[in-house]
Amino acid sequence: MPTNILSDRLRRLMDHGIITQTPASEGSKHQAYVLTEKGEAIRPILKAMRQWGLEWEEGTRAGLG
């Protein structure tokens, strides 16, 4: 994914309070993104959508647990 598209999507998620930005590790210039309480609240919905895809869309694979 082009970095400008990724940056835009991450910014939009932050603007809506779904994720927050934090240093990836102490002394690092890199940033990590963590779900907020609002973001955690949509986890069951996303899991249900993934499960639907696995059951109904041929060739769909789950990459995350």
C-alpha positions in Angstrom: 0.0 0.0 0.0 1.4 3.4 -0.9 2.6 5.3 2.3 0.4 8.3 1.5 -2.8 6.2 1.5 -1.7 4.4 4.7 -0.9 7.7 6.4 -4.3 9.1 5.4 -6.2 6.1 6.7 -4.3 6.1 10.0 -4.9 9.8 10.4 -8.7 9.3 9.8 -8.8 6.5 12.4 -7.1 8.7 14.9 -9.4 11.6 14.1 -12.4 9.4 14.8 -10.9 8.2 18.1 -10.5 4.5 17.0 -6.7 4.4 17.4 -4.0 6.3 19.2 -0.4 6.8 18.4 2.4 5.8 20.7 6.2 5.3 20.4 7.0 1.8 19.1 9.7 1.4 21.7 11.7 3.6 24.1 14.0 5.9 22.1 12.6 4.8 18.8 11.5 7.3 16.1 8.9 4.8 14.9 5.3 5.0 16.0 2.9 2.2 16.9 -0.9 2.4 16.7 -3.1 1.1 19.5 -6.8 0.6 19.6 -8.7 2.9 21.9 -11.7 1.8 24.0 -13.8 2.9 21.0 -11.6 0.9 18.7 -11.8 -2.2 20.9 -15.6 -1.9 20.8 -15.6 -2.7 17.1 -13.4 -5.8 17.4 -16.4 -8.2 17.6 -18.0 -6.6 14.5 -14.8 -7.0 12.5 -14.4 -10.6 13.7 -18.0 -11.4 12.6 -17.3 -9.9 9.2 -14.1 -12.0 8.9 -16.1 -15.1 9.8 -18.8 -14.3 7.3 -16.2 -14.0 4.6 -14.5 -17.3 5.5 -17.9 -19.1 5.4 -19.4 -17.4 2.3 -16.6 -16.2 0.0 -14.6 -18.9 -1.7 -10.9 -18.4 -1.5 -11.0 -16.2 1.6 -8.3 -16.9 4.2 -7.9 -15.7 7.7 -4.5 -14.1 8.3 -5.0 -13.0 11.9 -6.3 -14.8 15.0 
